[in-house]
Amino acid sequence: MLSRLRGRLFLSYLLLMSVMLIVIAVALFIILNVRAAPPEATYLRLATTALSVDLRQILAEAATGYIASPAEGWQRLTEELDLVAQDREVRILIVNEDTQNVLYDSAGTLTSAALNAQAENYDIPAAIGRGMVTRLASINAVRGTFTDSTDSWLFVGLQSIRQPTDLSDNALLFADPRPQQTLQAALSEFGTELAPLFLQAGVVGLVVAVISAGWITRSIARPLQRVAAASAEVAQGHYTERVPIEGPQEIRALAEAFNQMSEQIQAEQRSQQDFLANVSHDLKTPLTSIQGFSQAIMDGVGDPIPAARIIHEEASRLNRMVIELTDLARLQAGRLSMQTVPINMGELTTGVGHRLSVVAREKGVQLDVNAPPMPVIAGDGDRLVQVVTNLISNAIKYTPSGGRVTVRTQVRSNGVELIVTDSGVGIRADELPRIFERFYQVDKARGPQRGTGLGLAIVQEIVQAHGGKITAASPGEGKGSTFTVWLPSPQMSTVMRRR
């Protein structure tokens, strides 16, 4: 599967690189096709045409024969220029230098109109002017552009023509349409020179693309192969398997998620093993007691009354364990129904503390309850009484005579907190993360008076079912502990939103 993935990734990157090269080539040809062609070649052709025209001969031919009037002379001149324009395939204009009016246009569209040209001085290349300029006393050239309707034209003009004198105030312009670069022209102009360069660049780009695709594919596929191999190991029951966190960010996130999953599976496996061991032990001990004392009664050994009492206690403990296991399973599955009503945690805590004060007094433990009225919360009263009772009972149970248990309620973070602090045996740092696990007990002493180890697990499930959270803290063994329950208050949330 991963080999196919690697192949698909490799081909995908190659395809991507190839498409990019094709797009670049197409874009280049399109740009060459739509852009305006460089005007230099047109200017050179127009300058060559202008200098190749013998104006003295044209004037002489126009003056041949009898000329009745200047108008007839002008007509003959324009006719000769029409022949030159047709012969040279160029547009010729005569423009007055002062007024910019067009006196003659071989195309016949701008006559008697203003040219409105953009012009600049033009130094005709010496290679073109050599051998031609001798026919004229001097040449002042310009070049530029003008627009005729929607077409743009390039022109080269000769100014200050001193021979013949009757044209000294006019400029003779030779014009051609501004050329547009066509794909065929671009290929013919650049193909011979640029095609080998493009081909070489394409080959180099393709080689780089192959190397890059192989490297990228490897960097992605190798971490995935490691995750796949580690997943197979976990499926075989090797829950300590981990993968190195490397590669792209997405692969690193996958590796981190896999390692977290492995840790959680390992923790769940360890918890399941502890659960089975604890269940086996907690069932075996009372059953052994029941079997032993019932056998003693049957054999008529000893006083049956104490034996019956022990059998009753152990049976009651087994019954409590079954009930608590059932409740815990329902809570974890979300199937335990709860009746939600408005509850004042201050009043509920005070009532529970009053009932348990007798137990604390009998053990010699000072119980202080400071639970003023609190904003109401939405909860199941019986289940919350179970939470408070369990926490205070545990605090009294694990606090030696002469110790102290403090219970208080307060408002915090849009909710209500219940804090139970004792000066008892405390909890070691390594035991704190497991304090809410099923059957886990800080007091490992075995005996008929010990608990089932399910109370705190049930408390946590009840608190979480109410949308709250519970935490445990302890400075260390022999230094007491503190349990904090936070429950959200709809009333406080409403107050905060109004603010």
N, C-alpha and C positions, 0 to 999 in steps of 0.2 A: 504493500500500500504506500509506504513512504518513498520507495524507489519510483513509483509512478508519480507521486506528488513532486519529487525532485525533477523528474523529466518534464512534467507539465510546467513547473515553475521556470525551468531552463528555456523551454520553447516559448513560454509567454514573454520572457525578457528579450529573447532573440526577436520575436515578432514585434514587440514594442520598439526595439531599436531600429529594426528594418522599416517600420512604418514612419518613425521619426525621420530617417534618412530620406525616404520617398517624399514625405511632406516638405522637408527642407528644399529638396530639388524642385518639386512642383512650385513651391512658393517663390523660389528664385526665378524660375522661368516666367511665372506670371508677373512678377515685378518687372522683369526685363521687357515683357510684352506690353505692359500698360504705361510704362514711364515714357516721358518725352525723350527722344533721341538727342544725343549731344549735338549742339548746333555748329560746332566747329567745322565739320565736313561741309555743311551747306554754305557757311561763310566763305570757305576756301573756294568752293566751286563758283559761287557768285562773283568773288573777286577775280578769279581767272577769266570768267566770261566778260566781266566789265572791262578788264584790261585788254582783252582780245578784240574788242570792238573798235574799229578805226573810225572815230567820229568825223575826222576831216573828210574821209571818203564818203561817209553818209551825207555830210553837208554838201559835198561837191555833187553827189548824185542828185540830191534834192534841188540844187540850184541849176541843174542842166536845163538848157532851153530858156524860153521866155517866161518870166514870172510877172504876172500882171499886177499883183498886190502882195503885201506881207502875209495876208491870210492864205493866199495860194501857196506861198513859200512854206508857211507853217503846216499846211495840209500835206505837201510833198514830204516834209521832214517826218511827220507822224506816220505816213505810209511806209517810208523806208524803215522806221523803227518797228512797225508792225511786222515787216518781213524779217527783221533781225530777231524779234521775239519769237516768231514761229520757227525760224531756223535754229535758234539756240534753245528752244523750249524753256523760255524764261519770261517772266513778267517784267516789263519796263515801264517806269514812271518818270515823269519830269515834274519836279516840285520846286516851287518858288522858295528860295532860302529864307526870305523875310516873312512871308505870310503863311507858309506851310500849305498853301493851296496846291492842289494837284492840277497841273496844266495838261498833262497827258497821261493816260493809263491804257496800256495795251490790252488790258482785260475789259476796259470800257465801263467800269463800275464806280470808280472814284473820281472821275473827271469833274472839275469844278467843286470838289469837296475838300474839306480840310483833312490832312493825313493823320494828325494826332499820333505821331510815331514816337517811340522811345528810342533814342539813338545815343551813341557814344563814338568817340574817335576810334579809328581802326587803323592800326599799322599793318599795311599789307606785307606779308612775308616777302623777304628779299628774293627768295627763289622764284616767286611768282612774278614779281614786278620786274625782275632783271630782263632786259631785252625789249620790254613793252613800254616802259615809262619814257623812253627817249622820244616817243611820238608826241608827248605832251610837255609843255613847258614846266608844269608842276602838278602834283596830285595831292589833294587832301581827301582822305577817305573816311567814311563813317559806316557804322553798322548798327542794326537794331531790329526792332519788331514793330508791326502795326497790325490792326485787326480790320478785316474786311467782312462785314456781316458777322458770322460766327467763326470764321476761319482765322487762324493766326499765321502771319507771314514773317519771314526773315528777309532782310534786305542788306545790300551793300551799295553805298552811294558814293559818287564822285563829286566833290565840291570845287568851287572856284576854278572852273575850267576856263582858262584864259585864251584858248584858241579853239574854236573861233570866238570872237568877242561878243557875238550876239547871244551866247549862252552863258555869259560870265556870271549872271545873277541867279542861275538855276542849278539844281542838282539833278543828276541823272541816276536813278535808282534801278537796280536789278534785284528782283524779288523771287522767292520760291516759298511754297507752303512749308510751315514748320513740320518737319518729319516726325512721325510717331514710330517708336520702336516696336517692331513686330517680332514675334517669336522666331520666324524664319531669319529675319535680319540679325537678331541676337545670336542665334545659333551660327549663322555664317560669319558674324563678326567676332564672336568670342569662342565658338565651339572648338576651333582648331587649337587655340591656346589654352582654354580653360578645361576642356573635356578631360585631358590626361590628369590635370590637377584634381578635378572632381573625382575621377576614378580612383586616384591614389588616396584621396581623403576618405572616400567611401570604404575602401579596403581597410585602411587603418581604423576607421570608426567601427567597422564590422568586427575586426579582431579585438578591439577594446571592448565591444559589446559582448562578444563571446566570453572573454575573460571576466568581465564584470558580472555577467549572468551566472557563470559558474561559481564565482565567489559569493554572490548574493544568495544563490540557491543553496549552497553549502552552509552559509551562515544561518539560514532559516531551517533547513532540513535536519542538520545535526542536532540542535536542541530538541526538535520534535522527535527525533529518533530516541534520544535519551529519555524523554518523557514517556514515550510509548514503551520502551524497555522497562522503565521504572514502574509503569502501570501494570505491566505483566507480572512483575515481582510482587507488587502489592496484592494482585489478584491471587497469587500463590500463597499469601499469608505473611509475606515479609514486610511488615508495616514500618520497619525502620528505614526503608528505602527513601533516599532524597536525591534531587537532581540539582546540579549547579545552576546558579542564576546568571545567565549570560545571553548574548545575542541582542536582537532588536528589542525595543521597549515592550512590544506586544508579547514576544516570546518570554521575556523576563517576567512579565505579569503572569503568564501561563505557568512558568516554573514556580513562582511564588505561591500561586493558587494550589498547585499540585503539592508542594511541600506542606502548606497549611492543611490540605486535605489529609495527607499522610499522618501529620501530627494529630489531627482530630480523630482519625480512624484508630491510631495507636492508643490515644487516650480513651476512646470509646471501648476498645478491646480490653484495655487494662481495667476500665470501670466495670465492664461486663464480667471479667474474671473475678474482680473483687466482689461484685454483686452476687455471683453464683457462690463464691466461697462464704460470704457473709450469710446469705440465705440458708445455705447448707448448715452452717454452724448454728445460726439462730433458730433453725427448726430442730436441729439434732439435740441441742442442749435441753430445751423443755420437754421434748419427747422422751429423752433418756430419763429425765427426772420423773415424768409421769409413769413411764414403764417401771422404773425402779420402785417408786413408792406404792404403786398399785400392786406390784408383785409382793411387796412387804405386807400389805394389807391382806392379800390373798393367803400368804403364808402364816398370818397371825403373828408377825414379828413386830414388836414395838407398839406404841400408842397409835391407833388409827386416826385420831383427830388431827394431830399435826401433819401426818402424811396426807390426809384428805385436803387440809388447808393448802399445802404446797402444790398438790395436784390441781386444785382450783386456781391458784395464782398462775401456774404455768399455762393452764388451759386459757385463762383470761388473757395472758400475754400473747399466746398464739392467736387468739381471736382478734386482739388489737392489731397485731401484725398483718393479718389478712385484710382487715378493714382498711388499714393505712396503705397497704400495697394496692388495694383496689382503688382507693381515693387518688393515690399518686398516679396510677395508670390512667384514670379518667381525666385528671388534671392535665397530664402531659398530652393526652389525645384530644383535649378540648371538649370532652363529652360530659364533664361534670357541670350540671346546671347550677347557676347562682342567681339569687334573687337580689337585684340591684335596687337599693333605696338610699335616700340621703342619710349620711352618717356623720356624726360629730366625733372625730377620733379622740378629742380630749375627754369627752364624757365616757366613751367606750373604754379608754385606757384607765380612767379613774375607777370604773366599776370592776374591771379585771384585777386591778391592783388591790382594791379593797378585799376581794375574795381571797387573793393569794397572800394577804398580809398575815393570815393565821399560820400558813405554812412557813413563812419566813420567821415568824415569832417563835414557832416550835423549834426551828433549827438554830435560832440565835443570830439570825441575819437581819440587819436593819434595812428595811425597804422604804425608800423615799419616792413618792410619786408626785410629779409636778406637771399636771396636764390640764391647763386652762382650756376653755372652749376654743375650738378651732373652726375654720371655714369648713363647711360640709363637703364631703366627698361622696361619689357614687360607688357603692360597694355592697357586698353581701355581709350582713352583720354577723352571722354565725361563723363564716370563714375568717373574717377579720378578728373576731374574738379568739378563734383558734390560733391565729398568728400571734396576737399579743400574749395569750396564755402560754404558748410554747416558749416564746422568748424570755418572758419573766420567770417561768418555771425552771428553764435551763439555767438562767442566771442564779437563781436561789440554789439549785441543785449543785452547781459547781463552785459555789462560794462557801468557804468554811465558816464555822461558827465565829462570830465576832466581826465578820465582814460586812460589806455594804453593797446594796443594789440600788441604782438610781434610774428612774424611769421619767422621761419628760417628752413633751410634744412641742413642736414649734412650726412656724410657717416658713417655707423656703421654696424658691424657684417655682412659683405657681402651683404649689402643692403643700402637703402636710408631712412632717417628718416625725417618726417615732424613734427615740434613741434609748436603748437599754444598755446600761454600763454596770459592770460588776467588778469586784476586787478579788475574783476567784483564781482558779488554776491557770487561766490564760490559754493561749493557743500558740504553738510554735509556728514560725514563719513558713516552714515547709508544709504545714497542715492547713494553713488558711485557704489555699486554692481548692482544697478538697472538702471543705467543711460542709458544703451543701450537697455532697454526693449521697446517694442512697446507701444506707447501712454503715456509713462512715461515722466512727465515734472517736472523739478525742480521748474519752475515758475508756481504756481498753480492759478495765477490770471486768471479769466475768462473774455473773451472779444473778439471782432472780430479780434483783431490784434495778438492774440496768435497763436502759431504754431499748427501743427497737432500731435506732439509727435512721429512722425515716422522718422524724419530726421536722428538721431543718429543710430537707428536700421538699416536703409538702408545703412548708412555709414559703419557700422560694417560688414554687409553682403558683400558690395563691396570690402572692404579691404581683408576680408577672401577669397573671390573669386579670388583675385590676389595673394594668398599665403602669405599675410601679417598679421599683428595684430595691434590692436588699444587699447590704454589704456588711462584711465582718472585718474588724481590725483588733489587733492585740499587740502591745509592746513586747510580748514574749511570754514564755512559760513562767507561771507564778505571778504575773503582773496584771491579771484581769483581762477583760475583753469588752468590746463595744459592738453592738449590732444596731445598724441604722436602716430603717425602712422609710422609703419615700413613696408617697401616693399622690397622684395628680388630683387637683381640685377644680372641677368645672366652674365653681364660683370664682376662684382666683383667676382663672383664664379669662372669664367674662370681664372682670374688673380691669385686667391688664389690657384687653382689647379696647375697652371704653376709654382708657387713658390715651 
